[in-house]
Amino acid sequence: MSEGHSPTAGTARLDTSVAHNARVWNHWLGGKDNYEVDQRVGDHIAGMFPVIRAVARADRDFLGRAVRFLAAERGIRQFLDIGTGLPTADNTHEIAQRIAPESRIVYVDNDPIVLVHARSLLTSSPEGVTDYLDADVRDPDVIMRDAARTLDLDQPVAVMMLGILNFVPDTGEARDIVRRIMAAVPSGSHLVLTHPTYDAEAGGAGNVAAMEFWNAHATPPITARGHAEIAGFLDGLEPVEPGLVPCSRWRAAAEAAVVPQYGAVAVKP
């Protein structure tokens, strides 16, 4: 862990009176790092939109498949995981270092409860390195500057943006964030993303009402997007087969249920 990144630094910001995404997501995954308010809001949303728990599991499973693909088939040894969320089983560094112990991983989040638990993200293999940055996705220049303490930005990096761009409501700003981050990494780097959708063909018709409830009762505000808008985040990159699809179907069994959460992996040419 790099000097100056203390995982206890953000405890003063922790507000347990309002449901928060990282804790509600943890609840949907069956975790224990959440409070009654998170459980109450999460259960209400699950009542409105029952597929949400399957979305949480599918997103986590997608992360595993994507990291294994990148480490084993693409030879990626550096991962920048932006919007880390609360630690759970098989975090990015555990999957990558299981395949390549020398892998270097930087986690980025600005959620104070993630910061509190960040020490469990820093149990690197002896050959590799993990680090944690307390930073906001809206500050890509800060992220890339600080990530360069741990990652060699002259070598390919897998930029992980799972379920994070949906917290940037302005699509133009979200695209600019992706563009600036990918501009800072070399050819052969990859972007890995997931994003919720309201597309009916992906089962997202109920997402609008659920997100309206979320935005009224929890934080941070969230937005869903259609396939074309999400595909715009991949501009200038080359999608890996099968492209932008429900994340449950990305390099998974054909019979996997469709979930209203798109996923893709794309390479910088």
Secondary structure, DSSP 8 states (H G I E B T S, - for coil): --TT--TTTTGGG---SSEEHHHHHHHHTT-S---HHHHHHHHHHHHHSTTHHHHHHHHHHHHHHHHHHHHHTS---EEEEES--S--SS-HHHHHHHH-TT-EEEEEE--HHHHHTGGGG----TTSEEEEEE--TT-HHHHHHHHTTTS-TTS--EEEEET-GGG---HHHHHHHHHHHHHTS-TT-EEEEEEE---GGGT-TTHHHHHHHHHHHEES------HHHHHGGGTTSEE-TT-SEEGGGTTS-TT----SEEEEEEE--
